[in-house]
Amino acid sequence: MVYLLEDGQWQGGTNRNVGVREGAIDIASTSSKHIPQSIIEEVKILIVQVADELVPVPENEEEYNSYYKYITKTFTFVYLF
């Protein structure tokens, strides 16, 4: 949102939905202190897939269950949680 303020495009009193595509969600710069690099790389891949709409973000329980099946088959980091 800071970029809108810097560019003079900020409009107060409005709601904005932002997420991965807008750069509002990402891996914290300090993550490498606590998380193995291999997992960080897997999360980066998932972030790109979500931003490119290759992996839909679930909006209900049925979609979530399908999404969870996909990520558990594709990524190892899910098993850490």
C-alpha angles and dihedrals in degrees: 000000000000090000089062090054092047092049093048091244098113114126115191122214095039133109121232128192110212132170143140095328091054093047093248093121122049143126114294114248090235094055093097089067091065108018127064115251092238090061092046088054092051091050090049089054091051091048091055091047092051092046091050090048091240089125113039118222108239118248100182141021095271092051090045092054091051091046092049091052089052097050095044090054094044107036132045096203092076091072092063093072 
